[in-house]
């Protein structure tokens, strides 16, 4: 019997890890009157170097259903729904928007999942880390993998035992720094100060 096994693979062939993010976000958030107003500075270095600015307004309640996004550089406004869970791993998001540059209005929908690619070989996720009150870091990462595979045969002229050792490719795609300020101001404060 002939074995079709290749020589043992080196560790470099079994995994690849890329820790250089292609997206860097700096987010400033102000919480006021049950809403969160945010300014996002988004820097992209792949496939082209680009910087985008976004203003985001959304309610703070757990039942929040929408967020409003304005992009001043592109003169776009969008009203986007929150992600609506369809199954445990599948979400639907819909939105309507208007481009003042193109003078066009349209709507979009998007199905997203933490399992990307073919649904089996890729995991995408975000991990949050609170550094101190008002300062958070969020890391968007991805892992593509091929599980090890074992095969064999008897009486067919193929090898009795074959092994494909699999492969892992992981990357850190996005780093977000989120700075949040909570305002303690309320409309009652203004009424009491003007009546005094």
GROMACS elastic network, one bead per residue, 0.5 to 0.9 nm:
[ bonds ]
;  ai    aj funct       b0    kb
    1   154     6  0.89647   500
    1   155     6  0.85674   500
    1   156     6  0.87317   500
    1   157     6  0.57143   500
    1   158     6  0.65137   500
    1   159     6  0.61041   500
    1   160     6  0.76537   500
    2   157     6  0.68499   500
    2   158     6  0.62709   500
    2   159     6  0.55807   500
    2   160     6  0.85182   500
    3     6     6  0.85897   500
    3   157     6  0.89844   500
    3   158     6  0.67039   500
    3   160     6  0.73422   500
    3   161     6  0.77093   500
    3   162     6  0.75905   500
    4   158     6  0.74574   500
    4   159     6  0.62395   500
    4   161     6  0.89840   500
    4   162     6  0.71782   500
    5     8     6  0.84650   500
    5   159     6  0.79774   500
    5   161     6  0.83993   500
    5   162     6  0.59379   500
    5   163     6  0.72343   500
    5   164     6  0.85433   500
    6     9     6  0.81456   500
    8   165     6  0.88267   500
    9    12     6  0.80187   500
    9    13     6  0.61431   500
    9    14     6  0.69922   500
    9   165     6  0.79981   500
   10    13     6  0.54697   500
   10    14     6  0.67630   500
   11    14     6  0.50607   500
   11    15     6  0.65976   500
   12    15     6  0.58561   500
   12    16     6  0.69093   500
   13    16     6  0.76198   500
   13   167     6  0.74608   500
   14   165     6  0.73946   500
   14   166     6  0.66566   500
   14   168     6  0.63198   500
   14   169     6  0.84693   500
   15   145     6  0.88459   500
   15   166     6  0.87805   500
   15   167     6  0.55324   500
   15   169     6  0.55420   500
   15   170     6  0.79240   500
   16   167     6  0.83305   500
   16   168     6  0.63813   500
   16   170     6  0.62988   500
   16   171     6  0.82443   500
   17   143     6  0.89484   500
   17   168     6  0.81419   500
   17   169     6  0.57985   500
   17   171     6  0.55550   500
   17   172     6  0.82557   500
   18    21     6  0.78967   500
   18   169     6  0.80335   500
   18   170     6  0.63037   500
   18   172     6  0.63185   500
   18   173     6  0.85612   500
   19   170     6  0.84023   500
   19   171     6  0.57790   500
   19   172     6  0.50578   500
   19   173     6  0.78607   500
   20   171     6  0.76558   500
   20   172     6  0.64137   500
   20   173     6  0.73608   500
   20   174     6  0.88146   500
   21    24     6  0.70415   500
   21    44     6  0.89097   500
   21    45     6  0.83096   500
   21    46     6  0.89935   500
   21   140     6  0.87878   500
   21   141     6  0.89339   500
   21   171     6  0.76473   500
   21   172     6  0.52832   500
   21   174     6  0.52147   500
   21   175     6  0.67690   500
   22    43     6  0.83009   500
   22    44     6  0.58043   500
   22    45     6  0.52041   500
   22    46     6  0.54223   500
   22    47     6  0.82957   500
   22   172     6  0.80624   500
   22   173     6  0.54432   500
   22   174     6  0.62373   500
   22   175     6  0.86808   500
   23    42     6  0.71587   500
   23    43     6  0.57269   500
   23    45     6  0.64743   500
   23    46     6  0.77147   500
   23   173     6  0.62396   500
   23   175     6  0.65198   500
   23   176     6  0.83252   500
   24    41     6  0.83515   500
   24    42     6  0.60272   500
   24    43     6  0.50910   500
   24    44     6  0.65273   500
   24    45     6  0.85075   500
   24   173     6  0.87206   500
   24   174     6  0.57878   500
   24   175     6  0.51068   500
   24   176     6  0.59624   500
   24   177     6  0.82250   500
   25    40     6  0.68279   500
   25    41     6  0.57183   500
   25    43     6  0.61330   500
   25    44     6  0.86202   500
   25   174     6  0.75359   500
   25   175     6  0.62439   500
   25   177     6  0.62627   500
   25   178     6  0.82097   500
   26    39     6  0.83042   500
   26    40     6  0.58910   500
   26    41     6  0.51482   500
   26    42     6  0.65172   500
   26    43     6  0.84619   500
   26   175     6  0.86139   500
   26   176     6  0.58204   500
   26   178     6  0.61627   500
   26   179     6  0.79651   500
   27    38     6  0.67477   500
   27    39     6  0.57489   500
   27    41     6  0.62764   500
   27    42     6  0.83168   500
   27   176     6  0.72039   500
   27   177     6  0.60783   500
   27   179     6  0.60860   500
   27   180     6  0.82224   500
   28    37     6  0.83219   500
   28    38     6  0.54547   500
   28    39     6  0.51151   500
   28    40     6  0.64233   500
   28    41     6  0.85124   500
   28   177     6  0.85401   500
   28   178     6  0.60490   500
   28   180     6  0.60335   500
   28   181     6  0.80475   500
   29    36     6  0.64514   500
   29    37     6  0.56726   500
   29    39     6  0.64961   500
   29    40     6  0.85496   500
   29    56     6  0.89084   500
   29   178     6  0.73085   500
   29   179     6  0.59935   500
   29   181     6  0.61060   500
   29   182     6  0.83220   500
   30    35     6  0.82737   500
   30    36     6  0.56302   500
   30    37     6  0.51865   500
   30    38     6  0.62428   500
   30    39     6  0.88327   500
   30   179     6  0.85963   500
   30   180     6  0.58323   500
   30   182     6  0.58429   500
   30   183     6  0.70876   500
   31    34     6  0.69229   500
   31    35     6  0.57586   500
   31    37     6  0.63738   500
   31    38     6  0.86079   500
   31    60     6  0.79692   500
   31   180     6  0.74066   500
   31   181     6  0.62387   500
   31   183     6  0.60173   500
   31   184     6  0.89361   500
   32    35     6  0.53815   500
   32    36     6  0.62854   500
   32    37     6  0.76201   500
   32   181     6  0.89734   500
   32   182     6  0.66907   500
   32   183     6  0.56555   500
   32   184     6  0.77507   500
   32   185     6  0.76302   500
   32   186     6  0.84242   500
   33    36     6  0.83351   500
   33    60     6  0.89810   500
   33   183     6  0.83631   500
   33   184     6  0.89244   500
   33   185     6  0.81584   500
   33   186     6  0.71199   500
   33   187     6  0.88479   500
   34    58     6  0.88766   500
   34    59     6  0.59988   500
   34    60     6  0.54174   500
   34    61     6  0.71108   500
   35    57     6  0.69330   500
   35    58     6  0.56684   500
   35    60     6  0.51403   500
   35    61     6  0.81482   500
   36    56     6  0.78104   500
   36    57     6  0.57103   500
   36    58     6  0.54413   500
   36    59     6  0.60534   500
   36    60     6  0.61525   500
   37    55     6  0.72600   500
   37    56     6  0.57430   500
   37    58     6  0.68265   500
   37    59     6  0.88365   500
   38    54     6  0.79379   500
   38    55     6  0.55544   500
   38    57     6  0.63561   500
   38    58     6  0.86634   500
   38   180     6  0.87140   500
   39    53     6  0.72221   500
   39    54     6  0.57918   500
   39    56     6  0.64193   500
   40    52     6  0.79479   500
   40    53     6  0.56393   500
   40    54     6  0.50194   500
   40    55     6  0.63370   500
   40    56     6  0.76563   500
   41    51     6  0.71402   500
   41    52     6  0.60203   500
   41    54     6  0.67594   500
   42    50     6  0.81775   500
   42    51     6  0.55611   500
   42    52     6  0.50544   500
   42    53     6  0.62476   500
   42    54     6  0.80561   500
   42   176     6  0.89064   500
   43    49     6  0.75013   500
   43    50     6  0.59224   500
   43    52     6  0.65795   500
   43    53     6  0.89582   500
   44    47     6  0.79044   500
   44    48     6  0.70060   500
   44    49     6  0.54776   500
   44    50     6  0.51227   500
   44    51     6  0.62438   500
   44    52     6  0.83380   500
   45    48     6  0.55516   500
   45    50     6  0.65764   500
   45    51     6  0.88507   500
   46    49     6  0.62803   500
   46    50     6  0.84248   500
   52    71     6  0.76530   500
   52    72     6  0.87998   500
   52    73     6  0.72533   500
   52    74     6  0.87683   500
   53    70     6  0.85532   500
   53    71     6  0.59809   500
   53    72     6  0.68115   500
   53    73     6  0.69381   500
   54    69     6  0.65530   500
   54    70     6  0.56505   500
   54    72     6  0.69514   500
   54    73     6  0.86059   500
   55    68     6  0.80953   500
   55    69     6  0.56556   500
   55    70     6  0.51194   500
   55    71     6  0.64843   500
   55    72     6  0.80839   500
   56    67     6  0.68239   500
   56    68     6  0.56253   500
   56    70     6  0.65833   500
   56    71     6  0.89432   500
   57    66     6  0.89208   500
   57    67     6  0.57084   500
   57    68     6  0.50729   500
   57    69     6  0.65929   500
   57    70     6  0.87877   500
   58    64     6  0.74587   500
   58    65     6  0.86119   500
   58    66     6  0.64512   500
   58    68     6  0.62976   500
   58    69     6  0.88497   500
   59    62     6  0.84609   500
   59    63     6  0.85885   500
   59    64     6  0.56768   500
   59    65     6  0.81592   500
   59    66     6  0.76431   500
   59    67     6  0.74067   500
   60    63     6  0.83697   500
   60    64     6  0.67050   500
   61    64     6  0.53836   500
   62    65     6  0.87866   500
   64    67     6  0.81871   500
   64    81     6  0.87734   500
   64    82     6  0.72632   500
   65    80     6  0.84856   500
   65    81     6  0.55720   500
   65    82     6  0.51681   500
   65    83     6  0.83908   500
   65    84     6  0.89104   500
   66    79     6  0.68005   500
   66    80     6  0.54599   500
   66    82     6  0.52909   500
   66    95     6  0.88442   500
   67    78     6  0.82247   500
   67    79     6  0.58632   500
   67    80     6  0.53640   500
   67    81     6  0.64161   500
   67    82     6  0.72390   500
   68    77     6  0.74258   500
   68    78     6  0.58047   500
   68    80     6  0.63906   500
   68    81     6  0.89270   500
   69    76     6  0.80644   500
   69    77     6  0.56569   500
   69    78     6  0.51139   500
   69    79     6  0.64127   500
   69    80     6  0.77808   500
   70    74     6  0.88590   500
   70    75     6  0.72720   500
   70    76     6  0.57980   500
   70    78     6  0.65298   500
   71    74     6  0.56815   500
   71    75     6  0.55690   500
   71    76     6  0.51659   500
   71    77     6  0.64272   500
   71    78     6  0.87315   500
   72    76     6  0.68773   500
   72    77     6  0.86415   500
   73    76     6  0.80809   500
   74    99     6  0.76161   500
   74   100     6  0.80702   500
   74   101     6  0.70585   500
   75    98     6  0.84943   500
   75    99     6  0.60557   500
   75   100     6  0.54860   500
   75   101     6  0.62515   500
   76    97     6  0.71195   500
   76    98     6  0.57731   500
   76   100     6  0.62198   500
   76   101     6  0.77770   500
   77    96     6  0.85499   500
   77    97     6  0.54667   500
   77    98     6  0.54157   500
   77    99     6  0.66320   500
   77   100     6  0.83242   500
   78    95     6  0.67391   500
   78    96     6  0.56709   500
   78    98     6  0.64901   500
   78    99     6  0.87812   500
   78   107     6  0.88936   500
   79    94     6  0.86825   500
   79    95     6  0.54721   500
   79    96     6  0.54208   500
   79    97     6  0.61867   500
   80    93     6  0.72697   500
   80    94     6  0.59334   500
   80    96     6  0.65336   500
   80    97     6  0.82735   500
   80   108     6  0.89777   500
   81    84     6  0.79548   500
   81    92     6  0.89147   500
   81    93     6  0.57913   500
   81    94     6  0.55007   500
   81    95     6  0.59211   500
   82    92     6  0.83611   500
   82    93     6  0.61565   500
   82    94     6  0.79250   500
   83    91     6  0.56364   500
   83    92     6  0.55061   500
   83    94     6  0.81095   500
   83   111     6  0.88838   500
   83   112     6  0.84377   500
   84    90     6  0.85695   500
   84    91     6  0.52726   500
   84    92     6  0.50302   500
   84    93     6  0.61864   500
   84    94     6  0.89380   500
   85    88     6  0.69257   500
   85    89     6  0.77734   500
   85    90     6  0.61179   500
   85    92     6  0.64249   500
   85    93     6  0.89889   500
   86    89     6  0.78732   500
   86    90     6  0.55637   500
   86    91     6  0.54368   500
   86    92     6  0.67757   500
   87    90     6  0.50399   500
   87    91     6  0.70505   500
   88    91     6  0.82376   500
   89   112     6  0.83479   500
   89   113     6  0.54894   500
   89   114     6  0.64563   500
   89   115     6  0.71631   500
   90   111     6  0.68669   500
   90   112     6  0.59192   500
   90   114     6  0.77645   500
   90   115     6  0.85200   500
   91   110     6  0.81696   500
   91   111     6  0.56146   500
   91   112     6  0.52101   500
   91   113     6  0.61565   500
   92   109     6  0.71645   500
   92   110     6  0.57798   500
   92   112     6  0.64459   500
   92   113     6  0.89657   500
   93   108     6  0.83507   500
   93   109     6  0.56018   500
   93   110     6  0.52154   500
   93   111     6  0.64991   500
   93   112     6  0.78954   500
   94   107     6  0.73961   500
   94   108     6  0.57347   500
   94   110     6  0.64037   500
   94   111     6  0.89537   500
   95   106     6  0.85868   500
   95   107     6  0.54968   500
   95   108     6  0.53816   500
   95   109     6  0.63639   500
   95   110     6  0.88910   500
   96   105     6  0.74863   500
   96   106     6  0.57946   500
   96   108     6  0.63904   500
   96   109     6  0.88856   500
   97   104     6  0.84358   500
   97   105     6  0.57051   500
   97   106     6  0.56152   500
   97   107     6  0.60160   500
   97   108     6  0.82031   500
   98   102     6  0.84864   500
   98   103     6  0.72611   500
   98   104     6  0.57219   500
   98   106     6  0.65127   500
   98   107     6  0.86638   500
   99   102     6  0.53819   500
   99   103     6  0.55291   500
   99   104     6  0.53809   500
   99   105     6  0.64167   500
   99   106     6  0.87309   500
  100   104     6  0.69475   500
  100   105     6  0.87563   500
  101   104     6  0.80412   500
  102   105     6  0.87318   500
  112   115     6  0.84021   500
  112   116     6  0.80498   500
  113   116     6  0.62308   500
  113   119     6  0.84566   500
  113   123     6  0.89600   500
  113   124     6  0.80364   500
  114   119     6  0.87157   500
  114   122     6  0.84098   500
  114   123     6  0.59248   500
  114   125     6  0.58016   500
  115   118     6  0.79478   500
  115   119     6  0.50449   500
  115   120     6  0.67945   500
  115   121     6  0.79231   500
  115   122     6  0.57028   500
  115   124     6  0.60230   500
  115   125     6  0.84362   500
  116   119     6  0.52455   500
  116   120     6  0.76363   500
  116   121     6  0.76714   500
  116   122     6  0.51794   500
  116   123     6  0.59905   500
  116   124     6  0.64265   500
  116   142     6  0.89796   500
  117   120     6  0.73119   500
  117   121     6  0.65802   500
  117   122     6  0.55329   500
  117   123     6  0.82313   500
  117   144     6  0.84056   500
  118   121     6  0.62183   500
  118   122     6  0.71557   500
  119   122     6  0.64666   500
  119   123     6  0.81318   500
  120   123     6  0.78988   500
  120   145     6  0.86776   500
  121   143     6  0.81638   500
  121   144     6  0.55926   500
  121   145     6  0.52686   500
  121   146     6  0.62976   500
  121   147     6  0.83087   500
  122   142     6  0.71067   500
  122   143     6  0.56204   500
  122   145     6  0.63841   500
  123   141     6  0.83637   500
  123   142     6  0.56712   500
  123   143     6  0.52221   500
  123   144     6  0.65669   500
  123   145     6  0.85604   500
  124   140     6  0.74580   500
  124   141     6  0.58966   500
  124   143     6  0.65393   500
  124   144     6  0.87440   500
  125   139     6  0.83062   500
  125   140     6  0.58673   500
  125   141     6  0.56808   500
  125   142     6  0.65300   500
  125   143     6  0.89410   500
  126   138     6  0.65602   500
  126   139     6  0.54367   500
  126   141     6  0.62518   500
  126   142     6  0.88254   500
  126   174     6  0.87877   500
  127   137     6  0.83637   500
  127   138     6  0.55797   500
  127   139     6  0.51710   500
  127   140     6  0.65301   500
  127   141     6  0.79494   500
  128   136     6  0.70541   500
  128   137     6  0.57635   500
  128   139     6  0.63784   500
  128   140     6  0.88820   500
  129   135     6  0.89312   500
  129   136     6  0.57501   500
  129   137     6  0.51210   500
  129   138     6  0.61540   500
  129   139     6  0.83037   500
  130   133     6  0.73543   500
  130   134     6  0.81978   500
  130   135     6  0.63114   500
  130   137     6  0.62999   500
  130   138     6  0.85793   500
  131   134     6  0.82389   500
  131   135     6  0.56803   500
  131   136     6  0.55489   500
  131   137     6  0.71344   500
  132   135     6  0.53862   500
  132   136     6  0.71348   500
  133   136     6  0.79563   500
  133   180     6  0.82383   500
  134   178     6  0.77266   500
  134   179     6  0.55203   500
  134   181     6  0.61828   500
  134   182     6  0.82304   500
  135   177     6  0.73375   500
  135   178     6  0.57642   500
  135   180     6  0.64371   500
  136   176     6  0.81382   500
  136   177     6  0.60059   500
  136   178     6  0.50458   500
  136   179     6  0.66417   500
  136   180     6  0.82580   500
  137   175     6  0.72012   500
  137   176     6  0.55972   500
  137   178     6  0.61219   500
  137   179     6  0.89485   500
  138   174     6  0.79754   500
  138   175     6  0.58947   500
  138   177     6  0.66079   500
  138   178     6  0.77902   500
  139   172     6  0.71871   500
  139   173     6  0.76855   500
  139   174     6  0.56824   500
  139   176     6  0.63772   500
  140   171     6  0.88222   500
  140   172     6  0.62017   500
  140   173     6  0.55057   500
  140   175     6  0.64056   500
  140   176     6  0.82403   500
  141   170     6  0.74772   500
  141   171     6  0.57900   500
  141   173     6  0.53346   500
  141   174     6  0.68670   500
  141   175     6  0.89839   500
  142   169     6  0.82676   500
  142   170     6  0.56265   500
  142   171     6  0.54139   500
  142   172     6  0.65599   500
  142   173     6  0.70238   500
  143   168     6  0.70023   500
  143   169     6  0.57489   500
  143   171     6  0.65291   500
  143   172     6  0.89666   500
  144   167     6  0.81625   500
  144   168     6  0.58535   500
  144   169     6  0.50559   500
  144   170     6  0.61570   500
  144   171     6  0.87693   500
  145   166     6  0.73128   500
  145   167     6  0.55181   500
  145   169     6  0.61705   500
  145   170     6  0.82439   500
  146   149     6  0.86393   500
  146   165     6  0.85564   500
  146   167     6  0.50606   500
  146   168     6  0.65100   500
  147   164     6  0.84596   500
  147   165     6  0.74505   500
  147   167     6  0.68608   500
  147   168     6  0.83745   500
  148   163     6  0.72280   500
  148   164     6  0.54651   500
  148   167     6  0.76717   500
  149   162     6  0.82067   500
  149   163     6  0.57324   500
  149   165     6  0.65868   500
  149   166     6  0.69469   500
  150   161     6  0.72762   500
  150   162     6  0.57422   500
  150   164     6  0.63791   500
  150   165     6  0.83863   500
  151   159     6  0.85755   500
  151   160     6  0.80185   500
  151   161     6  0.58506   500
  151   162     6  0.50343   500
  151   163     6  0.63186   500
  151   164     6  0.84287   500
  152   158     6  0.73698   500
  152   159     6  0.60073   500
  152   162     6  0.57069   500
  152   163     6  0.85496   500
  153   156     6  0.63532   500
  153   157     6  0.78202   500
  153   158     6  0.58435   500
  153   159     6  0.60500   500
  153   161     6  0.69778   500
  153   162     6  0.89108   500
  154   157     6  0.73537   500
  154   158     6  0.71734   500
  154   159     6  0.75723   500
  154   160     6  0.59270   500
  155   158     6  0.75927   500
  155   160     6  0.88116   500
  156   159     6  0.83500   500
  157   160     6  0.87550   500
  158   161     6  0.85605   500
  159   162     6  0.65002   500
  163   166     6  0.88557   500
  172   175     6  0.78180   500
  183   186     6  0.84784   500
  185   188     6  0.84146   500
  185   189     6  0.66978   500
  185   190     6  0.84048   500
  186   189     6  0.55123   500
  186   190     6  0.72567   500
  187   190     6  0.53848   500
  187   191     6  0.65547   500
  187   192     6  0.89162   500
  188   191     6  0.50832   500
  188   192     6  0.61781   500
  188   193     6  0.85723   500
  189   192     6  0.53319   500
  189   193     6  0.61742   500
  189   194     6  0.87180   500
  190   193     6  0.51476   500
  190   194     6  0.61768   500
  190   195     6  0.86145   500
  191   194     6  0.53618   500
  191   195     6  0.62119   500
  191   196     6  0.87320   500
  192   195     6  0.52669   500
  192   196     6  0.62737   500
  193   196     6  0.53366   500
